[in-house]
Amino acid sequence: MPRHTKTIQPEAAQQRAAPINPPTAPSKDLHVFPNPAPERDYAIQFQIPEFTCLCPLTGQPDYAQFVIDMVADQLCVELKSLKMYMWSFRNEGAFHEKVTNDILTKIVAVTQPRYACITARWYVRGGIYTNVVAEHRKKGWKPAPPVVLPEHPGESGLRG
């Protein structure tokens, strides 16, 4: 019994044209929005696991994980603008200490938080890991004392 096969011609490949205004691009602008609960201290934490900049001496890429902890006052950082801001360092040369402090300075300038702390954990370079921690406290702001709850032994419901 003869088989009938149909030859399918491939469609011409179409490459998508690049948009005139890309939907995302690195930016030095940080956008803010009003703090929805300015009457209380509460922690906001941003974790940025894929930060990249360039070594100012060799031009080779440096990689880090950033954690930004803050207690907002009247303004909060908008997430997409933070992402684009962190991306803006990708092709810039900067020492670990400088870029960490520059990011803190920008966040403080834009949001005027009660508290902000940046921890940058830089990946190994020359056999050395570098961690840079930079902190800001608004003048006169004092955090509430931590609440320490009593410890109780765990109950399992089992005898023994």
C-alpha positions, 0 to 999 in steps of 0.5 A, spaced: 500 500 500 503 506 497 504 511 503 502 518 501 507 523 504 506 531 503 512 535 503 511 541 508 515 547 506 518 551 512 515 558 513 519 564 512 522 566 519 520 573 521 524 576 526 521 581 531 523 588 530 526 592 536 521 596 539 522 604 538 522 605 546 524 598 549 519 596 555 525 596 560 532 599 560 537 601 565 536 607 569 539 612 574 532 614 576 528 611 582 521 612 583 517 612 589 510 612 592 507 614 598 508 609 604 501 606 606 503 606 613 507 612 615 504 611 622 508 605 624 515 602 623 515 596 619 521 593 615 522 592 607 527 588 605 529 587 597 533 581 595 537 582 589 541 576 587 544 578 580 548 584 581 553 586 576 558 591 575 565 592 572 572 592 576 575 599 575 582 596 574 581 590 570 574 591 566 572 584 568 565 583 571 564 583 578 558 579 581 554 580 588 548 579 592 545 585 595 540 585 601 537 592 602 533 593 609 529 599 610 524 602 615 520 607 610 518 614 613 513 618 608 516 614 601 517 607 599 521 605 593 518 602 587 520 595 585 521 596 577 525 602 578 529 599 583 531 593 578 532 598 572 537 602 577 541 596 579 541 594 572 544 601 570 551 599 574 552 593 569 557 597 564 560 601 570 567 600 573 566 601 581 570 598 587 565 594 591 565 599 597 564 605 592 558 602 589 555 599 595 555 606 598 553 610 592 546 605 592 545 607 599 546 615 598 541 614 592 536 611 596 536 615 602 536 622 597 530 619 594 526 616 600 529 619 606 527 613 610 528 612 617 533 607 617 536 603 611 542 598 611 545 595 605 549 588 605 553 587 599 556 580 598 561 580 593 563 573 589 570 571 590 575 575 587 582 573 587 580 568 593 577 573 597 570 574 598 568 581 600 562 583 604 560 591 604 555 593 609 553 601 609 547 604 614 543 610 614 539 612 620 535 618 620 537 624 625 533 623 631 530 616 629 530 611 635 527 604 633 522 601 638 526 596 642 525 589 640 519 584 643 522 578 646 517 573 647 517 568 652 520 561 650 515 555 651 517 547 650 514 544 644 508 540 645 508 534 641 502 530 644 506 524 645 508 521 652 515 519 653 
